[in-house]
Amino acid sequence: MLAVNTKGQKNNLKTMKTTLLSFCVILSSASMAQTFQWDTNDTITTNLALNTTEQYPMYQSAIGTDTVVLGIEIIYNDLPAAWDGMVCIYGQCLGSIPPVGVTATMAPIYGSNQGMVRLTVNPYNGTEQAKLQVYVYDVNFPNDGDTATFLLNETASLDLLDASNTEIAPNPVKNIVSISSDYVFQSVAIKSLSGDLVYASEMMGSKTSIDVSNLPSGVYVVRLSGDAGTVEKRLVKL
């Protein structure tokens, strides 16, 4: 009679199951590879101008040639109820600044199309510090995501002065911007809307000129500081 090695068959079957399981894990991991990227910083830190409506967009794009559908979820919102504004995403505006738990889906992105999360806000006379966080994710892979964070009035503790008597010109600007004010300042700084410091210098007076030709095109915040307080003005670099 032919002897049957049942123990060997069981071991071979166990090995095959282990190999198949490992292959499935690898395949699953590959399918969960990141499908989109952030084209801008995922955090914006800014001090809001009173009684002024401002827009703060963040952009995303698909990785590779596949079409990606992005979803959002509001995961943190402590903006005062008296503030006005809305959240818009690529393809639609939500009509308000939604409470925590609200979800929505963007229009599909592919090629040069960009996803977007944009906060539009007017604090009226509010100076409270506030934060909005929006989780952005691939709807097919909800764990493939990141959080857009808007930190508002982070400099609210500064003694902000009336900026109407401080002039920045030309604005928009390509090369040299001139600053003149009724106030005397000791320092001047320029920050991106994401909070990155791109220029800083002593000023020692009420007038100065700054060469901004090397700055990338975009919107910046010029902060002038002195004994009397601080003035912040928006600067558009062409």
Secondary structure, 3 states (H helix, E strand, C coil): CCCCCHHHHHHHHHHHHHHHHHHHHHHHHHHCCCCEEECCCCEEEECCCCCCCEEEEEEEEECCCCCECEEEEEEEECCCCCCEEEEEECCEECCCCCCCCCEEECCCECCCCEEEEEEEEECCCCCCCEEEEEEEEECCEEEEEEEEEEEECCCCCCCECCCCCEEEECCCECCEEEEEEEEEEEEEEEEECCCCEEEEEEEEEEEEEEECCCCCCEEEEEEEEECCEEEEEEEEEC
